């Protein structure tokens, strides 16, 4: 699709047709970034990283129940200088 850069106040803007915005999940306020690519660039939607909860060892041990506890696994006989 070809579109034009237009003046918008003191800035420049690229207008996106509604069909394109819908296809790519773009809404007002969604952040995008320009990534250099060869002689031009790509416009890439900025995806907010997911924050993962940090667990302590104590938190994880508290979560062990008889239902989710794994059985012991036999890894075979020791090799090299392993001591069991």
C-alpha positions in Angstrom: 0.0 0.0 0.0 1.3 3.5 -0.9 0.4 6.5 1.2 2.0 9.9 1.6 3.7 11.8 4.4 1.6 14.9 5.2 2.1 18.0 7.3 0.1 18.0 10.6 0.7 21.2 12.5 4.5 21.5 12.9 4.9 17.7 12.5 4.7 15.2 9.7 2.2 12.3 9.8 1.4 9.1 7.9 -2.3 8.5 7.6 -3.4 4.8 7.8 -6.6 3.6 6.2 -9.1 2.0 8.7 -8.8 -1.4 6.9 -5.0 -1.4 7.5 -5.4 -0.4 11.1 -7.9 -3.1 11.8 -5.8 -5.8 10.0 -2.8 -5.0 12.2 -4.6 -4.3 15.4 -3.6 -0.6 15.5 -5.6 1.8 17.6 -5.1 5.4 18.7 -2.3 5.5 21.2 -0.6 2.3 20.1 3.2 2.9 20.0 5.2 2.1 16.8 8.8 2.4 16.0 10.7 2.8 12.7 13.4 0.2 12.1 16.0 0.8 9.4 15.8 -1.9 6.6 18.1 -1.7 3.6 17.4 1.5 1.7 14.2 2.2 3.7 12.6 1.2 7.0 9.8 -0.9 8.6 7.2 0.3 10.9 6.9 -2.0 13.8 4.3 -2.1 16.6 5.9 -1.8 20.0 4.9 -4.7 22.2 4.8 -4.1 25.9 7.0 -6.7 27.7 5.2 -9.0 30.1 6.3 -8.5 33.7 6.9 -11.9 35.3 6.4 -12.3 39.0 9.7 -13.1 40.8 9.5 -16.0 43.1 11.8 -16.9 46.0 12.8 -20.5 46.7 10.5 -20.4 49.8 7.6 -19.3 47.6 8.2 -22.2 45.3 8.6 -24.8 48.0 5.3 -23.6 49.6 3.6 -24.4 46.3 4.6 -28.1 46.5 1.6 -30.3 47.2 1.2 -34.1 47.0 -0.8 -33.6 43.8 1.9 -31.7 41.9 5.0 -33.4 43.4 7.0 -35.4 40.9 8.3 -38.8 41.5 12.0 -39.4 41.9 13.7 -40.1 38.5 16.4 -42.7 38.1 19.2 -41.1 36.0 21.2 -44.3 36.0 24.6 -45.1 37.5 27.1 -42.3 38.3 29.6 -41.5 35.6 33.0 -40.0 36.1 33.6 -38.5 39.5 29.9 -38.0 40.5 29.1 -38.9 44.1 25.5 -39.9 45.2 
